[in-house]
Amino acid sequence: MRRENSRSISEVIKELIEAYKLNDKLIESRIIISWKEVAGEYIAKHTNKVYIKDKVLYVKIHSSIIKQELRMVHDDLLNKINTLAGSQYIKRIIFI
């Protein structure tokens, strides 16, 4: 039997995420974790670090050739990442 004031777990979790303002961090974590899926396994192997600051995705690549190739497909990668995020969260990608 369900009480009148009871809520589902998903409702409570959503409220907690909003109350503690964790939504941006969850989106950022999802983006960083999915870099391998977005960029591909080969590029992920050459990636040293992925992080987000001020809605800019920074990707540290140790190969200058791969960096240049990624710059050429920047817009496609940006679209894939934002589709995954569910909004236009990332403004641009910088390959360092």
C-alpha positions as CSV (number, residue, x, y, z in Angstrom):
1,M,0.0,0.0,0.0
2,R,1.4,3.4,-1.0
3,R,1.0,6.4,1.2
4,E,-0.3,9.7,-0.3
5,N,2.8,11.6,0.4
6,S,5.2,9.0,-0.9
7,R,7.3,9.6,-4.1
8,S,9.2,7.5,-6.4
9,I,13.0,7.2,-6.0
10,S,13.6,8.9,-9.4
11,E,11.6,11.9,-8.2
12,V,13.6,12.1,-5.0
13,I,16.9,11.8,-6.9
14,K,15.8,14.5,-9.4
15,E,15.0,16.8,-6.5
16,L,18.3,16.1,-4.8
17,I,20.2,16.8,-8.0
18,E,18.4,20.1,-8.4
19,A,18.8,21.0,-4.7
20,Y,22.6,20.4,-4.7
21,K,23.0,21.9,-8.3
22,L,24.7,18.7,-9.6
23,N,23.1,18.6,-13.0
24,D,26.1,20.3,-14.8
25,K,28.6,18.0,-13.1
26,L,26.5,15.0,-14.1
27,I,26.5,16.2,-17.7
28,E,30.2,16.9,-17.7
29,S,30.9,13.4,-16.2
30,R,28.8,11.8,-18.9
31,I,30.7,13.7,-21.7
32,I,34.1,12.9,-20.3
33,I,33.3,9.2,-19.8
34,S,31.9,8.9,-23.3
35,W,34.9,10.5,-25.1
36,K,36.1,7.1,-26.2
37,E,32.7,6.4,-27.8
38,V,32.5,9.8,-29.5
39,A,36.0,9.9,-30.8
40,G,36.7,6.3,-31.4
41,E,39.0,3.8,-29.8
42,Y,42.1,4.7,-31.8
43,I,41.8,8.4,-30.9
44,A,41.0,7.5,-27.3
45,K,44.3,5.6,-27.1
46,H,46.2,8.7,-28.0
47,T,44.2,10.9,-25.5
48,N,46.1,11.8,-22.3
49,K,43.4,13.9,-20.6
50,V,39.9,15.1,-21.1
51,Y,38.3,17.8,-18.9
52,I,35.7,20.6,-19.1
53,K,36.2,24.1,-17.9
54,D,33.6,26.9,-18.5
55,K,31.7,24.7,-20.9
56,V,34.8,24.2,-23.1
57,L,36.0,20.6,-23.6
58,Y,39.8,20.3,-23.4
59,V,41.3,17.2,-24.9
60,K,45.0,16.6,-24.5
61,I,46.4,14.6,-27.4
62,H,50.1,13.6,-27.6
63,S,50.1,13.3,-31.4
64,S,50.2,16.5,-33.5
65,I,48.8,14.6,-36.5
66,I,45.8,13.4,-34.7
67,K,45.2,16.9,-33.2
68,Q,45.1,18.3,-36.7
69,E,42.7,15.7,-37.9
70,L,40.5,16.3,-34.9
71,R,40.5,20.1,-35.6
72,M,39.1,19.3,-39.1
73,V,36.2,17.4,-37.7
74,H,35.6,19.7,-34.7
75,D,32.0,20.6,-35.6
76,D,31.0,16.9,-36.0
77,L,32.5,16.0,-32.7
78,L,30.9,18.9,-31.0
79,N,27.5,17.9,-32.4
80,K,28.0,14.3,-31.2
81,I,29.0,15.4,-27.8
82,N,26.0,17.8,-27.4
83,T,23.6,15.2,-28.7
84,L,24.9,12.9,-26.0
85,A,24.5,15.7,-23.4
86,G,21.0,16.3,-24.5
87,S,21.6,20.1,-25.0
88,Q,24.1,22.5,-26.4
89,Y,26.2,22.2,-23.3
90,I,29.7,22.3,-24.8
91,K,30.5,25.5,-26.6
92,R,33.7,24.3,-28.3
93,I,36.5,21.8,-28.1
94,I,40.2,22.7,-27.7
95,F,42.8,20.1,-28.6
96,I,46.0,20.6,-26.6
